[in-house]
């Protein structure tokens, strides 16, 4: 396999054989806010090219590295390289470079942007790639490692989406694991997400003579009342229960403090269980808001958990914890669209992602690595 671009020498070298928690810190120390992934991608590519058992391809700032062992089963391990922007608050711990609460590298809690989302998971991928052939051993499954850019921004920029379009034949597999933070528990599939706009129209007038107009913001009150009164469903899919949510997330209307507004727009987000596709989810919203002009502005299908696949079942058994549903949307949905069962599994608490005090415990990263090492060896 040849690289899409000529590998550029990286001034930064990653030691993939150091303790995986220290490797996480080293990765976090490279600023990789969405759109600025090149330096980290350079370092990841250089480290992977040094592993002779892997064939490596780079497309932009996304990288695919594969074993070619002829195994009857192939697993994909995927993670994104980018982070959301750095905290603006002064003194926030979730910055770059990283810091150890204990003051001792490798001990205790690691703070910094990407600690949970998802440099720990990326470090686990890289450590696996470097060690799975140690002492003459080899994994019992072929492995495809995927590192991609632009996950934290609009879907049209997704590096994983670009890899699917440009190199889909290299992303075939029997099972995929996305190393998003799950606190070390398997989270199967994910909810879908869709966004809508509902516009109400009135007639502008001076607010001193309001009876001469019609208030579009007031006309939106029934929309808000129906949304507030809606009871979200919890739907069982392949043995996991996915809780839905349907909410107004933004409202915009009015032009000035002395003008009756002639237009109001309510923005709505529907997180729907993976038993529905986006069109079926839209039908739910349209039924609830019958009589109003509903426009779908964005949608992404969810993913069924696929835990009945033999590879998924063996992985769940190896981890040992009871699997849970993933309520948020993740890139497991992209693998599901390719017909590949996929789960989320990674170190760190997803509730800390993007927070100014984002952090992960060193032992959580080590535990995740051991679980995957043990599973790939059996």
URURLIN-V904877 format. One line per field, one symbol per residue. ss: DSSP state (H for helix, E for strand, C for the rest). burial: 1 if it has 24 or more other ideal C-beta (glycine too) atoms within 12 Angstrom, else 0. A space follows every 50 residues. Layout:
ss = ???
burial = ???
This chain:
ss = CCCCCCCCCCCCCCCCCCCHHHHHHHHHCCCCECCCCHHHHHHHHHHHHC CCCCEEEEECCEEEEECCCCCCCEEEEEEECCECCCCCCCCCCCCCCCEE CCCCCCCCEEECCCHHHHHHHHHHHHHHHHHCCHHHCCCCCEEEEEEECC CCCCHHHCHHHHHHHHHHHHHCCCEEEECCCCCCCCEECECEEEEEEEEE ECECEEHHHHHHCECHHHHCHHHHHHHHHCCCCEEEECCEEEECEEEEEE EEECCCCCEECCEEEEEEEEEECCCCCHHHHHHHHHHHCCCCEEEEEEEE CCECCCCCCHHHHHHHHHHCCCCEECCCCCCHHHHHHCCCEEEECCCCCH HHCCCCCCEEEHHHHHHHHHHHHHHHCC
burial = 00100000000001010011111111111111110111111111111110 10111111111111111000001111111111110100000011110111 00000100111111111111111111111111000000111111111111 11000001111111001001101111111111111111111111111111 01010000000010111011001101100000001011010101111110 10100000111111111111111111010011011001100101011111 11111110101111110110001111111111111111011111111111 0111101111110111111111101100
